[in-house]
Amino acid sequence: MILALDLGSTTFKAALYDAANKAVTRGRVDLEYTYGSNGETELDAAQVRHALQGACTQALTGYTPSDID
């Protein structure tokens, strides 16, 4: 199996694919931006890490590291 990541600008997605390239499970976490009064947009680094970890955790629930190629 292969874990594929889609790190988009609004959503982080993870999907676990089997040997036949079929998505077995998926995970998704939306990113939360902070908008300032001067029009600036910020994305907190800790939140980015949390979103990536969350998407991967969702996709990998029920699987062990030995299941992944």
N, C-alpha and C positions, 0 to 999 in steps of 0.2 A: 504494500500500500504506500501511497505517496500523499503527503500533506501539502496542499497548494494554498498559497496566500494571495489575497487581492487587497492591497493596501491603498484603497481609494482615498479621496480627499474628504469624503463625508462618512464613509463606512469602511470598517475593516472586516473582511470575510476570510474564512478558512473552510476548506473542504478536504475530506479524506476520500481518495480515489482508490479503487481496487485495481487488480491486474488487467481487467477489461476496460479500464478508463471510465468506470461508472462511479459517480459520486455516491459514497456510502453514507456519509454524514456531512452536515454543514454547521457552521457557526457564524454569527454576525453580531457586531457591536457598532452602534453609531457613535461618531465622534461628536464632542460637544465643544463648540467654539465660544470664546468670550469676545464680545464686541465693545470697543471703547468709544468714548464720546467724540474722539477725533477721527473716527472711521477705521481705526486699526482693528485687525482681527488677530486673536491669539489662540494658540492651541497649547495647552499645558503638557509638558513632556511626560509627566507621571501619568496623566490621563491617556496619552498615546500608548504607553507601556501597558496600562491596565486594559485598554481596548484590545490590543494585540493578544495579550494573555487570555482575555475573556473569549475571544473568537476561537483561539486554538483549543482552549479548555472545552468549549461547547462541541467542537468537531471531534475531539479525541476522547470524549467521555465513553467509557466502556472498552477502550483499547489500551494495550500496553505498548511500551517502546519496541518490543520485539515484533509487533504487528506491522511496524512501519519500515519500509525499505530505505 
